[in-house]
Amino acid sequence: MSPRDAHCPPLRAFRWGLAALALTLGPASASAQDLPFQRDYPGSSQYECGSSDPPAVASAEARGQAAQLASSAAQAVLLGDLDRAGAMLERATELDPASADLAYRRARVLEDLGQREAAGGEYCRSLALLDSGDTAEDARARLEALVEAEAESVPTQALAAFRMGLEAVDAGMLDEAVDAFQVAETEGGDWPAATYNRGVALERLGRPGEAAQALSSYLQLRPDAPDALVVSRRIGQLQSLALSDGPSPGTALTLGILMPGLGHFYSGRPGSGVAVLALAGGAVAAGFLIKEVDIRCLTPQQGACPPDQVVSRTTSRPYLTASLAAAAAVGLAGAIEAFVDARGRRGSGATFAQSAGDDTDLVVLPGLDIHRGKIGFGLLGLRFR
């Protein structure tokens, strides 16, 4: 008989260990978590109200303090001091979070201040607390107006290209995504979200110089971006990789032979590295998991052999050799593919360095790099004219 073992924790742990090692030894672009794509765009139903738990009912004293703050806020609105009114209404909604009227009033002030997203959230909260009446109808109308105003802030052609870029990303067609985001960026008049997404797509394609340029342009367009610090560090890592003339084909081949997929991690293609590692690991796992157990039995009973009748038991793995050969073939094919890709991109990273020119100051932030078979850690690089 041939029972098959379906559980192998040591092997699974070993595979995860290999993946972790590959990520650790990868270049700067793969040493950190990938930057996410920005998926919100004007008119993308970002003000669609979701469900939420009802807030706690405030005490009588808290409601009284909130009412006083709301009255003072109304006077501040009449005097044109919207910032002060917004601060007081923020405190009032904290004291009495179950008041639909306070949420609506704060939403109106936030809308006048130009804080559309925050205003949409407060309108949604007021609707959750009071879903009928004139106030609710006005809140719904204002929510629709906010979405329409956001949609009109970017040309239709730019919005269509941005959506096409996101669809291409989801389909794994990054080259098409770069082109679509480029169109959205041009049609949208230097639209920061399109510039950012183009940079992320370029990075995932293994084009660090161009990615660094795009992300730098994004920070120039939106210096107050909430992710400015993370993006700045990634720019430094991409610059470091670009200035090293790109990944070494020989290193990519060597690492790919030593460990399936490691050449892809090194050259900045973690997705392909995971795929190669999974295929090779799956082949090895299949060879170890598929077993054949031959039992010599004195007196079989109903197709089974009682323990006291067992003469000998032999366990074999008939597909182990074939599975190891398949894993080696996958690893070798992956290493060759990583070598060809790295050779094709060799020197492309110099584009960013040349475009910077002698008139541009350059700052390279900390990053890990593997170049010409050597592992190096760059702390800080500065270049001034």
C-alpha positions as CSV (number, residue, x, y, z in Angstrom):
1,M,0.0,0.0,0.0
2,S,1.1,3.6,-0.6
3,P,-0.1,6.2,2.0
4,R,0.9,9.8,1.2
5,D,2.0,12.3,3.8
6,A,0.2,15.6,3.3
7,H,1.9,17.7,6.0
8,C,5.5,18.7,6.2
9,P,6.2,21.7,8.5
10,P,10.0,21.5,8.4
11,L,10.0,21.8,4.6
12,R,7.5,24.7,4.6
13,A,9.6,26.5,7.2
14,F,12.8,25.9,5.1
15,R,11.1,27.5,2.1
16,W,10.1,30.5,4.0
17,G,13.6,30.8,5.3
18,L,15.0,30.8,1.8
19,A,12.6,33.6,0.8
20,A,13.6,35.7,3.8
21,L,17.3,35.2,3.0
22,A,16.7,36.2,-0.6
23,L,14.9,39.4,0.5
24,T,17.7,40.2,2.9
25,L,20.4,39.9,0.3
26,G,18.4,41.7,-2.4
27,P,19.2,45.2,-3.7
28,A,17.8,48.4,-2.3
29,S,14.7,48.2,-4.4
30,A,13.8,44.8,-3.0
31,S,15.0,45.3,0.5
32,A,11.9,47.1,1.6
33,Q,8.3,46.6,1.1
34,D,7.0,47.7,-2.3
35,L,5.4,51.2,-2.5
36,P,1.6,50.7,-3.0
37,F,-0.2,52.2,-6.0
38,Q,-2.5,55.1,-5.3
39,R,-6.0,54.0,-6.2
40,D,-8.2,56.9,-5.1
41,Y,-9.0,59.5,-7.8
42,P,-11.5,62.3,-8.1
43,G,-15.0,60.8,-8.5
44,S,-14.0,57.3,-7.4
45,S,-16.8,57.2,-4.8
46,Q,-14.4,58.0,-2.0
47,Y,-17.3,59.6,0.0
48,E,-19.4,56.4,-0.2
49,C,-20.7,56.0,3.4
50,G,-20.0,52.7,5.0
51,S,-21.6,51.1,8.1
52,S,-20.3,52.0,11.6
53,D,-21.2,51.2,15.1
54,P,-23.5,53.7,16.8
55,P,-21.6,56.1,19.1
56,A,-22.0,56.2,22.8
57,V,-24.6,58.6,24.1
58,A,-23.0,61.6,25.9
59,S,-23.8,62.7,29.4
60,A,-26.1,65.7,30.0
61,E,-23.1,67.8,31.0
62,A,-21.1,66.9,27.9
63,R,-24.1,67.7,25.7
64,G,-24.4,71.1,27.4
65,Q,-20.7,71.9,26.8
66,A,-21.1,70.8,23.1
67,A,-24.1,73.0,22.7
68,Q,-22.2,76.0,24.0
69,L,-19.3,75.3,21.7
70,A,-21.7,75.0,18.8
71,S,-23.2,78.4,19.6
72,S,-19.8,80.0,19.7
73,A,-18.8,78.3,16.5
74,A,-21.9,79.8,14.8
75,Q,-20.8,83.3,15.9
76,A,-17.3,82.6,14.6
77,V,-18.8,81.6,11.2
78,L,-20.7,84.9,11.0
79,L,-17.5,86.7,11.7
80,G,-15.7,84.7,9.0
81,D,-13.3,82.9,11.3
82,L,-13.8,79.4,9.9
83,D,-10.6,78.0,11.4
84,R,-11.8,78.8,14.9
85,A,-15.3,77.6,14.1
86,G,-13.9,74.3,12.9
87,A,-11.8,73.8,16.0
88,M,-14.7,74.4,18.3
89,L,-17.0,72.1,16.3
90,E,-14.3,69.4,16.3
91,R,-14.3,69.6,20.1
92,A,-18.1,69.7,20.2
93,T,-18.4,66.4,18.2
94,E,-15.9,64.8,20.5
95,L,-18.0,65.7,23.5
96,D,-21.3,64.6,21.9
97,P,-20.5,62.1,19.1
98,A,-24.1,61.0,18.8
99,S,-25.3,64.4,17.6
100,A,-26.2,64.4,13.9
101,D,-26.7,68.2,14.0
102,L,-23.1,68.8,15.2
103,A,-21.7,66.4,12.6
104,Y,-23.6,68.2,9.9
105,R,-22.5,71.7,11.1
106,R,-18.9,70.6,11.2
107,A,-19.2,69.2,7.7
108,R,-20.4,72.5,6.4
109,V,-17.5,74.3,8.0
110,L,-15.0,71.8,6.7
111,E,-16.5,72.1,3.2
112,D,-16.1,75.9,3.3
113,L,-12.5,75.4,4.4
114,G,-11.9,73.3,1.3
115,Q,-11.3,70.1,3.3
116,R,-13.6,68.0,1.1
117,E,-12.6,64.5,2.2
118,A,-13.0,65.4,5.9
119,A,-16.3,67.1,5.1
120,G,-17.5,64.0,3.3
121,G,-16.7,61.9,6.3
122,E,-18.8,64.2,8.6
123,Y,-21.7,64.2,6.2
124,C,-21.6,60.4,6.2
125,R,-21.6,60.4,10.0
126,S,-24.5,62.8,10.2
127,L,-26.5,60.5,7.8
128,A,-25.7,57.4,9.9
129,L,-27.1,59.3,13.0
130,L,-30.1,60.8,11.2
131,D,-31.3,59.2,7.9
132,S,-34.4,61.3,7.3
133,G,-35.5,64.9,7.4
134,D,-34.3,68.1,5.8
135,T,-30.8,67.9,7.3
136,A,-30.3,64.4,5.9
137,E,-31.5,65.3,2.5
138,D,-29.2,68.3,2.4
139,A,-26.3,66.1,3.6
140,R,-26.9,63.6,0.7
141,A,-27.1,66.4,-1.8
142,R,-23.9,68.0,-0.6
143,L,-22.1,64.6,-0.7
144,E,-23.1,64.1,-4.4
145,A,-21.9,67.7,-5.1
146,L,-18.6,66.9,-3.5
147,V,-18.1,63.9,-5.7
148,E,-19.0,65.8,-8.8
149,A,-16.7,68.7,-7.9
150,E,-13.8,66.2,-7.4
151,A,-14.5,64.5,-10.7
152,E,-14.6,67.9,-12.5
153,S,-11.2,68.9,-11.0
154,V,-9.4,66.5,-13.4
155,P,-10.0,66.2,-17.2
156,T,-12.0,63.2,-18.3
157,Q,-9.2,62.0,-20.5
158,A,-6.9,61.9,-17.5
159,L,-9.4,60.0,-15.4
160,A,-9.9,57.4,-18.1
161,A,-6.2,56.9,-18.6
162,F,-5.7,56.6,-14.8
163,R,-8.4,53.9,-14.5
164,M,-6.8,52.1,-17.5
165,G,-3.4,52.2,-15.7
166,L,-4.9,50.7,-12.5
167,E,-6.6,48.0,-14.6
168,A,-3.2,47.2,-16.3
169,V,-1.6,47.0,-12.9
170,D,-4.2,44.5,-11.7
171,A,-3.6,42.5,-15.0
172,G,0.1,42.4,-14.4
173,M,0.8,44.5,-17.6
174,L,3.2,47.1,-16.1
175,D,4.5,48.4,-19.4
176,E,1.0,49.3,-20.4
177,A,0.4,50.8,-16.9
178,V,3.4,53.1,-17.3
179,D,2.0,54.4,-20.6
180,A,-1.4,54.9,-19.2
181,F,-0.2,56.8,-16.2
182,Q,2.0,58.9,-18.5
183,V,-1.1,59.9,-20.4
184,A,-3.0,60.7,-17.2
185,E,-0.1,62.8,-16.0
186,T,0.0,64.8,-19.2
187,E,-3.7,65.2,-19.6
188,G,-4.2,66.0,-16.0
189,G,-1.6,68.8,-15.9
190,D,1.1,67.2,-13.8
191,W,-1.3,65.2,-11.7
192,P,0.6,64.0,-8.6
193,A,-1.2,60.7,-8.2
194,A,-0.5,59.7,-11.9
195,T,3.2,60.7,-11.5
196,Y,3.5,58.6,-8.4
197,N,1.9,55.6,-9.9
198,R,4.1,55.8,-12.9
199,G,7.1,55.8,-10.6
200,V,5.9,52.8,-8.7
201,A,5.3,50.9,-12.0
202,L,8.7,51.8,-13.3
203,E,10.3,50.5,-10.1
204,R,8.5,47.2,-10.3
205,L,9.7,46.9,-13.9
206,G,13.3,47.2,-12.7
207,R,14.0,50.7,-14.1
208,P,15.3,52.5,-11.0
209,G,16.6,55.6,-12.7
210,E,13.3,56.5,-14.3
211,A,11.4,55.5,-11.2
212,A,13.5,57.8,-9.1
213,Q,12.9,60.7,-11.5
214,A,9.1,60.1,-11.4
215,L,8.9,59.9,-7.6
216,S,11.1,63.0,-7.3
217,S,8.6,64.8,-9.6
218,Y,5.8,63.6,-7.4
219,L,7.3,65.1,-4.3
220,Q,7.9,68.4,-6.1
221,L,4.2,68.5,-7.1
222,R,3.1,67.5,-3.6
223,P,5.8,68.3,-1.0
224,D,3.2,67.9,1.8
225,A,2.3,64.4,0.8
226,P,1.6,62.1,3.9
227,D,4.0,59.5,2.4
228,A,6.8,62.0,1.7
229,L,9.3,60.5,4.1
230,V,8.8,56.9,2.8
231,V,9.0,58.1,-0.8
232,S,12.1,60.1,-0.1
233,R,13.9,57.1,1.3
234,R,12.9,55.0,-1.7
235,I,14.2,57.6,-4.0
236,G,17.6,57.4,-2.3
237,Q,17.6,53.6,-2.6
238,L,16.6,53.8,-6.3
239,Q,19.3,56.4,-7.0
240,S,21.9,54.1,-5.3
241,L,20.8,51.2,-7.5
242,A,20.8,53.4,-10.7
243,L,24.2,54.8,-10.1
244,S,25.6,51.3,-9.8
245,D,25.0,50.8,-13.5
246,G,22.2,48.4,-12.8
247,P,22.3,44.8,-11.7
248,S,25.3,42.7,-12.7
249,P,24.3,39.9,-15.1
250,G,27.0,37.6,-13.7
251,T,25.8,38.2,-10.1
252,A,22.2,37.5,-11.2
253,L,23.2,34.3,-12.8
254,T,25.4,33.1,-9.9
255,L,22.8,33.9,-7.2
256,G,20.1,32.3,-9.4
257,I,22.1,29.1,-9.5
258,L,22.9,29.1,-5.8
259,M,19.2,29.6,-4.9
260,P,16.2,29.5,-7.3
261,G,14.7,33.0,-7.7
262,L,17.5,34.8,-5.8
263,G,18.8,36.3,-9.1
264,H,15.4,37.9,-9.6
265,F,15.4,39.3,-6.1
266,Y,18.8,40.8,-6.7
267,S,17.9,42.4,-10.0
268,G,14.8,44.1,-8.4
269,R,12.1,41.6,-9.6
270,P,10.7,40.1,-6.4
271,G,7.5,38.9,-8.1
272,S,9.4,36.7,-10.6
273,G,11.7,35.6,-7.8
274,V,8.8,34.4,-5.7
275,A,7.4,32.5,-8.7
276,V,10.7,30.7,-9.5
277,L,11.2,29.9,-5.8
278,A,7.7,28.6,-5.5
279,L,8.0,26.3,-8.5
280,A,11.3,24.9,-7.4
281,G,10.2,24.5,-3.8
282,G,7.0,22.8,-5.0
283,A,8.9,20.3,-7.0
284,V,11.2,19.5,-4.1
285,A,8.2,19.2,-1.7
286,A,6.4,16.9,-4.1
287,G,9.4,14.6,-4.1
288,F,9.6,14.4,-0.3
289,L,5.8,14.2,0.3
290,I,5.0,11.4,-2.1
291,K,5.9,8.2,-0.4
292,E,5.4,4.5,-1.0
293,V,5.3,2.2,2.0
294,D,5.7,-1.6,1.3
295,I,4.7,-3.9,4.1
296,R,5.4,-7.6,4.3
297,C,2.6,-9.2,6.3
298,L,2.2,-12.7,7.7
299,T,-1.6,-12.8,7.7
300,P,-3.4,-9.9,6.2
301,Q,-6.9,-9.3,7.5
302,Q,-9.6,-7.6,5.4
303,G,-7.0,-5.8,3.3
304,A,-5.0,-4.5,6.3
305,C,-2.1,-5.9,8.2
306,P,-2.3,-6.0,12.1
307,P,0.7,-4.6,13.8
308,D,1.7,-8.0,15.3
309,Q,1.6,-9.6,11.8
310,V,4.1,-7.1,10.2
311,V,7.3,-8.7,9.0
312,S,9.0,-5.6,7.6
313,R,8.2,-2.1,6.5
314,T,10.0,-0.2,3.7
315,T,9.4,3.4,2.9
316,S,10.6,4.9,-0.4
317,R,10.2,8.1,-2.3
318,P,10.0,7.1,-6.0
319,Y,9.8,10.6,-7.4
320,L,12.5,12.3,-5.3
321,T,15.2,12.1,-8.0
322,A,12.9,13.4,-10.7
323,S,11.6,16.2,-8.4
324,L,15.1,17.3,-7.5
325,A,16.0,17.3,-11.2
326,A,12.9,19.4,-12.0
327,A,13.8,21.9,-9.2
328,A,17.3,22.2,-10.6
329,A,16.0,22.7,-14.1
330,V,13.6,25.4,-12.8
331,G,16.4,27.1,-10.9
332,L,18.8,27.0,-13.9
333,A,16.1,28.3,-16.2
334,G,15.3,31.1,-13.8
335,A,19.0,32.0,-13.4
336,I,19.5,32.2,-17.2
337,E,16.4,34.3,-17.5
338,A,17.6,36.6,-14.7
339,F,21.0,36.8,-16.5
340,V,19.4,37.8,-19.8
341,D,17.2,40.4,-18.2
342,A,20.0,41.9,-16.2
343,R,22.2,42.1,-19.3
344,G,19.4,43.7,-21.3
345,R,19.0,46.4,-18.6
346,R,22.8,46.8,-17.9
347,G,23.7,50.4,-18.0
348,S,20.1,51.6,-18.1
349,G,20.4,52.9,-14.6
350,A,22.9,55.4,-15.7
351,T,20.0,57.4,-17.3
352,F,19.2,59.0,-14.0
353,A,22.8,60.0,-13.2
354,Q,23.3,61.5,-16.7
355,S,20.0,63.4,-16.5
356,A,21.0,64.9,-13.2
357,G,23.9,66.7,-14.8
358,D,26.6,68.7,-13.1
359,D,24.2,71.4,-12.0
360,T,22.2,69.1,-9.7
361,D,22.9,68.2,-6.1
362,L,22.5,64.6,-5.4
363,V,21.7,62.9,-2.1
364,V,21.8,59.1,-1.9
365,L,20.2,57.8,1.3
366,P,21.1,54.5,3.1
367,G,20.6,51.4,1.0
368,L,21.9,47.8,0.5
369,D,23.4,47.0,-2.9
370,I,25.0,43.9,-4.5
371,H,27.2,44.8,-7.4
372,R,29.9,42.7,-9.2
373,G,29.5,39.9,-6.7
374,K,30.1,42.2,-3.7
375,I,27.6,43.2,-1.0
376,G,27.8,46.9,0.0
377,F,26.0,49.1,2.3
378,G,25.8,52.8,1.4
379,L,25.3,55.1,4.4
380,L,25.1,58.5,2.8
381,G,26.3,59.9,-0.5
382,L,26.4,63.7,-1.3
383,R,27.5,65.4,-4.5
384,F,27.5,69.2,-4.9
385,R,28.6,71.2,-7.9
